[in-house]
Amino acid sequence: MVPRLLDYSVDSLTSDPVEWWKSGDAGPYHSSVVVRNKGTFLNPVNLEVGFADGSKEHATWDGNDRWARFSWDKPSRAVYAQVDPDGNVLLDINSFNNSYSLQRDRTARLKLTNYWVFAQQLLGQWLSFLV
């Protein structure tokens, strides 16, 4: 019997200016998100897309297909997309692929660096205790 796995991911996020917009100022953007069901379990899931002006769009995907594309035309550029933003799907086996960002965000790197420094400090204290 094949195990039924649940794994949703955001495969891509694009946000490009609309080509027909020829004005000198920033025009509307066509934003597109591809979400994928990498598992074998079918479950509806929510999608949240955040834009540079602070607005958000929400969509619900039934998860019946292997993948789905969602698109919006908005005056602001999309900056991130996240599957299951509320964390309701607890059985997702890989939550690291649930989001995609077009912004450079150093938060995760800084958090991992802090964990590494803390681990080194604990190791140093433990070794100094042995001496």
N, C-alpha and C positions, 0 to 999 in steps of 0.2 A: 504494500500500500504506500503510495506516494504521500509524503506529508504536505499538508496545505499550509503554505507560507503566505504571509501578508507583508508586502513591501511596496509602498508607493514612493515615487521620486519625482522631482522636478528636473527634467532632462535639459531644458534650455529656456532662456529668457532673452528676448530681443526687444529693443525699443528704438525704432528708427524714425526720423522725420518723414512725414508723408511727402512723396515725390512731387505731387502737383503743387505743393505750397511753394511759391516763388518769392514771397515777400522777404525783406531783409531781417525781420524779427523772427523769433523762434515760433515755429508753427506747430500744428498738431503732430502728435506722435502716434504711430501704429505700434502697439505693444502686443507681443505674442508669447504665450507660455505653452510649453509641451510638458504634460505630465504622463508618467508611465506606471503601469502596474507590472512590477517585476516578479511578483509572486503568483500563486495559483488561487488564492482566496479572493473572493469578490465581496467588496464592502464599499458603500458610498463614502466619499471623503470630501472635505471642504478644501477650497483653495483661496488663498488671500494674496492679492497683488498690491504692493505699495508703490506710490508714485512720488516724485520729487516734491510736489506741492503739499504733501502730507495726506492726500486723499487715498482711500483704499477701495478696491473692488473685491467682491466675494463671488465665488461660483461654487456649485456643488457638482461633483462628478460621480456618476453611478458606478464607475469602475468596471463595467462589463467588457469594455474593449481593452486591448493591450496598451493603448495610448490615446490621448485626446489633446487637441489644441484649443486654447482659449485666446481670444483676441479682443482688444479694446482700442478705440481711437479716442485719445484724450489730449488736452492741451499741454499736459505735463508728461515727462519721460518716466517710464517704469524703472524702479530701482531694486526691487526684490520680489520674489514669489515664494510662497510657502504652502506646502500641503499639510493639512491638519494643523492649523495655527493654534488651536486651543488644546492640542494634545489629547484629544478624545480617543484616538486609535492607539491603545496601549500595546497591541499585539504586533505592531510594525517592527520587523526584525532589524531594520537599519534606519534609524532616525537621522543619521548624518546626511542622507541624500534627500531629505524632505524640503530643503530650501535652496535657493539660488539667488545670488546677489550680484548686481552690476557695480556696486560700490565697493571700494576697498575698505574693509573693516578689519582693524587690528585687534579687536576685542578677544577673539579666540586665541590668537598668538600670545597676547599678553597674559591671558589666563593660564595657558600652558607653561609659559615662562615662570609665572609665579609658583605654580605647582612644582616645577623642576628646582627652583631655588629653595623652596620649603623642604623638599625631599633631601637636597644636599645638606641643608642645615641640620635636619634630623639625623642623617647619617654621620655628620661630623660630631654631633653631640653624643651619639651612641659610641662612636670610636674613641672619643676622648674619655668616656666613662670606663672603657675597657683598659685604658693605659694607666 
